[in-house]
Amino acid sequence: MQTQIACPRCQTRFAADVHQLIDAQRTPQLKQMLLSGGLNVANCPKCGTSTQLAAPMLYHDADHQLLMVYVPMELNLPIKEQEKLVGEMTQAIVKEIPPAQFKGYLLQPQTIITMKTFMEKVFATEGITPEMLERQSNQLKLLEQLSVAKDGTAMRQLVQENEKLVDEYFFSLLGSVLQNLMQSQQGENQLVALSNLQAMLYMETEIGRQMERRQTVMRQLQKEAKAQGGLTVELFAKYLIENAADEGTTITLLQAGQAGINYELMAQVSNALEAAEAQKDAPQVAALTKLRDLLMDLYTQMQQQAQLALQQSQQILSDILKAPNTAQAVQERLEELDEGFMYHLAGQIKHAENKEETVLLAALRQIHALIMREAEKQLPPELQLINQLLHAGDESLQRQIVASMPPEARPRLAEIIETMAAEMVGNGDPAMIEQLERLQDLFE
């Protein structure tokens, strides 16, 4: 819902969105906004001042059997009104829950009177404890102190006094601040000072040196992979084996090359482990044993996730095929139709073609067309026009589409088409590149 507020700084009145019901499973985007501090925050359209709105909120997380209501003390609601509000908000959530999923905790919502406690409980569902939150708060304070330090000496002293707070999260905070400063093109002096701070932290703190080594390894891997035309199993295994003793670098390598985790990779690591055992290299044996076990765990998890995703795709497709209104079913399940589902759908279309199951094939192709139509609606207007041009068929119809466009919009569209064609050269579909080049001729 929306509410009218007055900016506390310039008194401009404007409408602001207020969200009162947050369901972790049904509206995960609201939970993320809550965790990031962006929920129920109004930004003045005139002066840009941000205001945290004092609004009652109900939070429900079925996975953690948590139902709680936050009623801001500054609203000064009488007890009876609070009880009525809690009852109404609880009912709004409960009525959406199927009877088979109803649990006892839904009958006893917790009433929270401070935002601090409310947020601690939400963060706890993410495995973040109050101690971790306090540490993050202290890290933010340290960054603020460093940003106003008068010189490098003062910065070094602050870092030495608080080195236990300088970890990867702190570097992430610092990186975010630097990125915001560069994008805003303001605060040049602060940008220079914090850039110098970042360089100093990389050189003078242990975690900084570790991260610098990690980045060096990743740059070397990317350079070699590019020279070879891509990341091979042999190259991936080489870097994992060489850096097995450095857990942080190992994790970074595995995150970057997750798609390359397979039996062949595990076999190469096992061979290196056997060689280390033969040479009685105890430290390397320990490191490679840990790496091998980690690879096996990750591979098992990936297989399980792939199987689960396949089962979900099969169920969704089955539900859509059985639905009396296919278009409505596609619309209702649109958010669930991810890349994995489209891959499964393409496979089923191919299977139906091979088996010459004409009725099923027609239904599957209809579903595919409906999904693509809905997906196109989500595209920016320029890309929608490009799609129309690509599917127009003949040049005369394409020229009619271009002629119907406002003259001032044509140069922008021509520029986008030219960029798309240039980006696809060398690694794109030659037929698509040719189509895009023909479209460019329409704007000359």
C-alpha positions as CSV (number, residue, x, y, z in Angstrom):
1,M,0.0,0.0,0.0
2,Q,1.0,3.7,-0.2
3,T,1.0,6.5,2.3
4,Q,1.4,10.2,2.0
5,I,4.4,11.6,4.0
6,A,6.2,14.9,4.3
7,C,10.0,15.0,3.8
8,P,11.5,15.9,7.2
9,R,14.1,18.0,5.5
10,C,12.3,20.0,2.7
11,Q,8.7,19.3,3.7
12,T,7.8,18.1,0.2
13,R,4.8,15.8,0.3
14,F,4.9,12.5,-1.7
15,A,3.5,9.0,-1.8
16,A,5.7,6.2,-0.4
17,D,5.3,2.4,-0.6
18,V,4.7,0.6,2.7
19,H,5.0,-3.2,3.0
20,Q,3.5,-4.7,6.1
21,L,3.4,-8.5,5.3
22,I,6.7,-10.2,4.6
23,D,6.6,-13.9,3.9
24,A,10.0,-15.4,3.4
25,Q,8.8,-18.1,0.9
26,R,6.1,-16.2,-0.9
27,T,7.7,-12.7,-1.1
28,P,11.5,-13.4,-0.8
29,Q,12.3,-10.1,-2.4
30,L,10.7,-8.2,0.5
31,K,12.8,-10.3,2.9
32,Q,16.0,-9.3,1.0
33,M,14.9,-5.6,1.1
34,L,14.4,-6.0,4.9
35,L,17.8,-7.5,5.4
36,S,19.5,-4.9,3.3
37,G,17.8,-2.0,5.1
38,G,15.7,-0.9,2.1
39,L,12.2,-2.0,3.2
40,N,9.8,0.9,4.0
41,V,12.4,3.5,3.3
42,A,11.0,6.6,1.5
43,N,13.3,8.7,-0.7
44,C,12.2,12.3,-1.2
45,P,11.9,13.0,-4.9
46,K,13.0,16.6,-4.4
47,C,16.0,16.5,-2.1
48,G,16.8,12.8,-1.9
49,T,16.5,12.5,1.9
50,S,15.8,8.9,3.0
51,T,13.3,8.3,5.8
52,Q,12.6,5.1,7.6
53,L,8.9,4.7,7.9
54,A,7.4,3.6,11.3
55,A,5.1,0.9,10.1
56,P,3.8,-2.3,11.7
57,M,5.2,-5.4,10.1
58,L,4.4,-9.1,10.2
59,Y,7.1,-11.6,9.3
60,H,6.4,-15.2,8.4
61,D,9.0,-17.9,7.7
62,A,7.5,-21.4,7.3
63,D,10.9,-23.1,7.0
64,H,11.8,-21.8,10.5
65,Q,8.3,-21.9,11.9
66,L,8.6,-18.2,12.8
67,L,5.6,-15.8,12.9
68,M,6.1,-12.4,14.5
69,V,4.7,-8.9,14.5
70,Y,6.6,-5.7,15.0
71,V,4.6,-2.8,16.3
72,P,6.7,0.4,16.5
73,M,6.5,2.0,20.0
74,E,6.3,5.5,18.4
75,L,2.9,4.7,17.1
76,N,1.6,4.8,20.7
77,L,-1.2,2.3,20.0
78,P,-3.4,1.3,22.9
79,I,-3.2,-2.4,23.9
80,K,-6.6,-3.3,22.4
81,E,-5.7,-1.7,19.1
82,Q,-2.3,-3.5,19.0
83,E,-4.1,-6.8,19.7
84,K,-6.6,-6.1,16.9
85,L,-3.8,-5.1,14.5
86,V,-1.8,-8.3,15.3
87,G,-5.0,-10.4,14.8
88,E,-5.8,-8.8,11.4
89,M,-2.2,-9.1,10.1
90,T,-1.9,-12.7,11.3
91,Q,-5.2,-13.6,9.6
92,A,-4.0,-12.1,6.3
93,I,-1.1,-14.5,6.3
94,V,-2.9,-17.5,7.7
95,K,-5.7,-17.5,5.2
96,E,-3.2,-18.0,2.4
97,I,-1.8,-21.2,3.9
98,P,-3.4,-24.5,2.8
99,P,-5.0,-26.5,5.7
100,A,-2.5,-29.3,5.2
101,Q,0.4,-27.0,5.9
102,F,-1.1,-25.3,9.0
103,K,1.1,-25.6,12.1
104,G,0.6,-24.7,15.8
105,Y,3.0,-21.8,15.8
106,L,0.6,-19.9,13.5
107,L,-1.8,-19.6,16.4
108,Q,0.8,-17.8,18.6
109,P,2.5,-14.9,16.8
110,Q,5.3,-13.3,18.7
111,T,4.9,-9.6,19.3
112,I,8.1,-7.6,19.0
113,I,8.4,-4.1,20.3
114,T,11.9,-3.1,19.1
115,M,13.3,-3.1,15.6
116,K,16.6,-4.4,16.8
117,T,15.1,-7.6,18.2
118,F,12.9,-8.0,15.1
119,M,15.9,-7.8,12.8
120,E,18.0,-10.1,15.0
121,K,15.4,-12.8,14.6
122,V,15.2,-12.3,10.9
123,F,19.0,-12.4,10.5
124,A,19.0,-15.5,12.7
125,T,17.1,-17.4,9.9
126,E,20.1,-16.6,7.7
127,G,22.5,-18.0,10.3
128,I,23.6,-14.5,11.3
129,T,23.9,-14.1,15.1
130,P,23.6,-10.9,17.2
131,E,27.4,-11.1,17.7
132,M,28.0,-11.2,14.0
133,L,25.7,-8.2,13.6
134,E,27.6,-6.3,16.3
135,R,30.9,-7.1,14.5
136,Q,29.5,-5.8,11.2
137,S,28.3,-2.6,13.0
138,N,31.8,-2.1,14.4
139,Q,33.3,-2.6,11.0
140,L,31.1,0.0,9.5
141,K,32.1,2.4,12.3
142,L,35.8,1.7,11.6
143,L,35.3,2.4,8.0
144,E,33.6,5.7,8.8
145,Q,36.5,6.7,11.1
146,L,39.1,5.8,8.4
147,S,37.2,7.8,5.8
148,V,37.7,11.0,7.8
149,A,41.2,10.2,9.2
150,K,43.4,13.3,8.6
151,D,46.4,11.4,7.1
152,G,48.0,8.0,6.4
153,T,49.6,7.8,9.8
154,A,46.2,8.2,11.5
155,M,44.8,5.5,9.2
156,R,47.6,3.1,10.0
157,Q,47.1,3.7,13.7
158,L,43.3,3.0,13.4
159,V,44.0,-0.2,11.4
160,Q,46.6,-1.4,13.9
161,E,44.2,-0.8,16.8
162,N,41.3,-2.6,15.1
163,E,43.1,-5.2,12.8
164,K,40.8,-8.0,14.1
165,L,37.9,-6.2,12.3
166,V,39.7,-6.2,9.0
167,D,38.5,-9.3,7.2
168,E,37.0,-10.1,3.8
169,Y,33.7,-8.5,4.7
170,F,35.5,-5.3,5.6
171,F,37.2,-5.3,2.2
172,S,33.8,-5.8,0.6
173,L,32.4,-2.8,2.5
174,L,35.4,-0.7,1.4
175,G,35.0,-1.8,-2.2
176,S,31.3,-0.9,-2.2
177,V,32.0,2.6,-0.8
178,L,34.7,3.1,-3.5
179,Q,32.4,1.9,-6.3
180,N,29.7,4.3,-5.1
181,L,32.1,7.2,-5.0
182,M,33.3,6.5,-8.5
183,Q,29.8,6.2,-9.9
184,S,28.6,9.4,-8.1
185,Q,31.7,11.3,-9.4
186,Q,31.7,13.2,-6.1
187,G,34.0,13.3,-3.1
188,E,37.3,13.1,-5.1
189,N,39.4,13.6,-2.1
190,Q,37.7,10.9,-0.2
191,L,38.0,8.6,-3.2
192,V,41.7,9.1,-3.3
193,A,42.1,8.6,0.5
194,L,40.1,5.4,0.5
195,S,41.9,4.0,-2.5
196,N,45.1,4.6,-0.7
197,L,43.7,2.9,2.3
198,Q,42.7,-0.1,0.2
199,A,46.2,-0.4,-1.2
200,M,47.7,-0.1,2.3
201,L,45.4,-2.8,3.7
202,Y,46.4,-5.2,0.9
203,M,50.1,-4.7,1.7
204,E,50.1,-4.4,5.5
205,T,47.4,-6.8,6.8
206,E,47.6,-10.6,6.7
207,I,44.1,-11.0,5.3
208,G,45.0,-8.3,2.7
209,R,48.1,-10.2,1.6
210,Q,46.1,-13.4,1.4
211,M,43.5,-11.8,-0.8
212,E,46.2,-10.2,-3.0
213,R,47.8,-13.6,-3.6
214,R,44.4,-15.1,-4.4
215,Q,43.7,-12.4,-6.9
216,T,47.1,-13.0,-8.5
217,V,46.4,-16.7,-8.9
218,M,43.0,-16.0,-10.5
219,R,44.5,-13.5,-12.9
220,Q,47.1,-16.1,-13.9
221,L,44.5,-18.8,-14.4
222,Q,42.3,-16.5,-16.5
223,K,45.3,-15.5,-18.7
224,E,46.3,-19.2,-19.3
225,A,42.7,-20.3,-19.9
226,K,42.3,-17.5,-22.5
227,A,45.5,-18.5,-24.2
228,Q,44.3,-22.1,-24.4
229,G,40.9,-21.1,-25.7
230,G,39.1,-22.0,-22.5
231,L,39.5,-23.7,-19.1
232,T,40.6,-27.3,-19.5
233,V,40.4,-30.0,-16.9
234,E,44.2,-30.3,-16.9
235,L,44.6,-26.5,-16.3
236,F,41.9,-26.4,-13.6
237,A,43.5,-29.5,-11.8
238,K,47.0,-27.9,-12.0
239,Y,45.8,-24.7,-10.2
240,L,43.8,-26.6,-7.6
241,I,46.7,-29.0,-6.8
242,E,49.3,-26.1,-6.7
243,N,47.1,-24.1,-4.3
244,A,45.6,-27.0,-2.3
245,A,47.2,-25.8,1.0
246,D,45.5,-22.3,0.7
247,E,41.9,-22.9,1.6
248,G,40.8,-19.4,0.6
249,T,42.3,-19.7,-2.9
250,T,40.9,-23.2,-3.3
251,I,37.4,-22.0,-2.5
252,T,37.8,-19.1,-4.9
253,L,39.0,-21.4,-7.7
254,L,36.2,-23.8,-7.2
255,Q,33.6,-21.0,-7.2
256,A,35.0,-19.7,-10.5
257,G,35.2,-23.1,-12.1
258,Q,32.2,-24.9,-10.6
259,A,31.0,-26.0,-14.0
260,G,34.3,-27.9,-14.5
261,I,33.9,-30.1,-11.4
262,N,33.6,-33.7,-12.7
263,Y,35.0,-37.2,-12.4
264,E,38.0,-36.4,-14.6
265,L,39.0,-33.5,-12.4
266,M,38.6,-35.7,-9.2
267,A,40.7,-38.4,-10.9
268,Q,43.6,-36.0,-11.6
269,V,43.5,-34.8,-7.9
270,S,43.5,-38.4,-6.7
271,N,46.5,-39.1,-8.9
272,A,48.3,-36.1,-7.4
273,L,47.4,-37.4,-3.9
274,E,48.9,-40.8,-4.7
275,A,52.1,-39.2,-5.9
276,A,52.3,-37.1,-2.7
277,E,51.8,-40.2,-0.6
278,A,54.5,-42.1,-2.5
279,Q,56.9,-39.1,-1.8
280,K,55.8,-39.1,1.8
281,D,55.0,-35.4,1.5
282,A,52.8,-35.2,4.6
283,P,51.6,-31.5,4.3
284,Q,50.7,-32.0,0.6
285,V,49.0,-35.3,1.4
286,A,46.8,-33.5,4.0
287,A,46.0,-30.7,1.7
288,L,45.1,-32.9,-1.3
289,T,43.1,-35.3,0.9
290,K,41.0,-32.3,2.0
291,L,40.7,-31.1,-1.6
292,R,39.6,-34.5,-2.9
293,D,37.0,-34.8,-0.1
294,L,35.7,-31.3,-0.9
295,L,35.4,-32.0,-4.6
296,M,33.5,-35.2,-3.9
297,D,31.1,-33.4,-1.6
298,L,30.6,-30.6,-4.1
299,Y,30.0,-33.0,-7.0
300,T,27.5,-35.0,-4.9
301,Q,25.6,-31.7,-4.0
302,M,25.6,-30.6,-7.7
303,Q,24.2,-34.0,-8.8
304,Q,21.5,-33.8,-6.1
305,Q,20.6,-30.2,-7.1
306,A,20.5,-31.1,-10.8
307,Q,18.2,-34.1,-10.0
308,L,15.9,-31.9,-7.8
309,A,15.8,-29.2,-10.5
310,L,14.9,-31.8,-13.1
311,Q,12.1,-33.2,-10.9
312,Q,10.7,-29.7,-10.3
313,S,10.8,-28.9,-14.1
314,Q,9.0,-32.2,-14.8
315,Q,6.3,-31.4,-12.3
316,I,5.8,-27.9,-13.5
317,L,5.6,-29.0,-17.2
318,S,3.1,-31.7,-16.2
319,D,1.0,-29.2,-14.3
320,I,0.9,-26.8,-17.3
321,L,0.0,-29.6,-19.7
322,K,-2.9,-30.7,-17.5
323,A,-4.2,-27.2,-16.9
324,P,-7.5,-26.4,-18.6
325,N,-6.2,-23.0,-19.6
326,T,-2.6,-23.3,-20.8
327,A,-2.0,-19.5,-21.2
328,Q,-3.2,-18.9,-17.6
329,A,-1.1,-21.7,-16.3
330,V,2.0,-20.3,-17.9
331,Q,1.3,-16.9,-16.5
332,E,0.8,-18.2,-13.0
333,R,4.1,-20.2,-13.1
334,L,6.2,-17.7,-15.0
335,E,8.5,-16.9,-12.1
336,E,9.4,-20.6,-11.8
337,L,10.2,-21.0,-15.5
338,D,14.0,-20.7,-15.3
339,E,16.8,-21.7,-17.6
340,G,16.7,-25.3,-16.3
341,F,13.0,-25.5,-17.1
342,M,13.5,-24.2,-20.7
343,Y,16.3,-26.8,-21.2
344,H,13.9,-29.5,-20.1
345,L,11.1,-28.2,-22.3
346,A,13.5,-28.2,-25.3
347,G,14.4,-31.8,-24.6
348,Q,10.8,-32.8,-24.4
349,I,10.0,-31.1,-27.7
350,K,12.9,-32.9,-29.3
351,H,11.8,-36.2,-27.8
352,A,8.2,-35.7,-29.1
353,E,9.5,-34.9,-32.5
354,N,11.6,-38.1,-32.6
355,K,8.6,-40.2,-31.4
356,E,6.2,-38.3,-33.8
357,E,3.8,-37.6,-31.0
358,T,2.0,-34.8,-32.8
359,V,-0.6,-34.0,-30.1
360,L,2.0,-33.7,-27.4
361,L,4.4,-31.8,-29.7
362,A,1.8,-29.2,-30.5
363,A,1.1,-28.7,-26.8
364,L,4.7,-28.3,-26.0
365,R,5.4,-25.9,-28.8
366,Q,2.4,-23.8,-27.6
367,I,3.8,-23.7,-24.1
368,H,7.2,-22.6,-25.5
369,A,5.6,-19.9,-27.6
370,L,3.6,-18.6,-24.7
371,I,6.7,-18.4,-22.5
372,M,8.7,-16.6,-25.2
373,R,5.8,-14.1,-25.6
374,E,5.6,-13.4,-21.9
375,A,9.4,-13.1,-21.7
376,E,9.4,-10.6,-24.5
377,K,7.0,-8.4,-22.6
378,Q,9.6,-8.1,-19.9
379,L,12.2,-6.8,-22.3
380,P,13.0,-3.1,-22.7
381,P,11.0,-1.4,-25.6
382,E,14.1,-1.3,-27.8
383,L,14.7,-5.1,-27.5
384,Q,11.0,-5.8,-28.1
385,L,11.3,-3.8,-31.4
386,I,14.4,-5.7,-32.4
387,N,12.5,-9.0,-31.8
388,Q,9.6,-7.7,-33.9
389,L,12.0,-6.8,-36.7
390,L,13.8,-10.2,-36.5
391,H,10.5,-12.1,-36.7
392,A,8.9,-9.8,-39.3
393,G,9.8,-12.2,-42.2
394,D,10.3,-9.9,-45.2
395,E,12.1,-6.6,-45.7
396,S,8.9,-4.6,-46.6
397,L,7.3,-5.4,-43.3
398,Q,10.5,-4.6,-41.5
399,R,10.6,-1.2,-43.2
400,Q,7.0,-0.6,-42.2
401,I,7.9,-1.2,-38.6
402,V,10.9,1.2,-38.8
403,A,8.7,3.8,-40.5
404,S,6.2,3.6,-37.7
405,M,8.8,4.5,-35.1
406,P,9.3,8.1,-33.9
407,P,12.3,9.5,-35.9
408,E,14.1,10.5,-32.7
409,A,14.1,6.8,-31.5
410,R,15.7,5.4,-34.6
411,P,19.4,6.3,-34.0
412,R,19.3,4.7,-30.6
413,L,17.8,1.5,-32.0
414,A,20.4,1.4,-34.8
415,E,23.2,1.8,-32.2
416,I,21.9,-1.1,-30.1
417,I,21.7,-3.4,-33.2
418,E,25.2,-2.4,-34.3
419,T,26.5,-3.1,-30.7
420,M,24.7,-6.5,-30.6
421,A,26.2,-7.5,-34.0
422,A,29.7,-6.5,-33.0
423,E,29.5,-8.4,-29.7
424,M,28.4,-11.6,-31.4
425,V,31.3,-11.6,-34.0
426,G,33.6,-14.5,-33.2
427,N,31.4,-16.3,-30.7
428,G,27.8,-15.9,-32.0
429,D,25.5,-17.5,-34.4
430,P,26.6,-16.4,-38.0
431,A,23.0,-16.5,-39.2
432,M,21.9,-14.2,-36.4
433,I,24.8,-11.8,-37.1
434,E,23.8,-11.7,-40.7
435,Q,20.2,-10.8,-39.7
436,L,21.4,-8.1,-37.4
437,E,23.6,-6.6,-40.2
438,R,20.6,-6.6,-42.6
439,L,18.6,-4.7,-39.9
440,Q,21.4,-2.1,-39.8
441,D,20.8,-1.4,-43.5
442,L,17.2,-0.4,-42.7
443,F,18.4,2.6,-40.7
444,E,20.8,3.9,-43.3
